[in-house]
């Protein structure tokens, strides 16, 4: 398995979605085009655009970082994306 990545997508309605994957290109494509593999959240908010990625050493670290990002307020997430 490849390196784990935490990612943030900007959805068509300008909301932000955070997830984890080992293949960022495949996952963004799934969010945009695959009704079975996309999250239910992004399916109704297409198109999505990748706005942030962060590499993690393992799945556990990626999930912890994902939860940390999800707990941030919108303004804090926007500041993270701008970095």
Secondary structure, DSSP 8 states (H G I E B T S, - for coil): ---EEEEEEE-TTS-EEEEEES-HHHHHHHHHH-TTTS-HHHHTS---EEEEEEEESSHHHHHHHHHHHHTS-HHHHHHHHH-
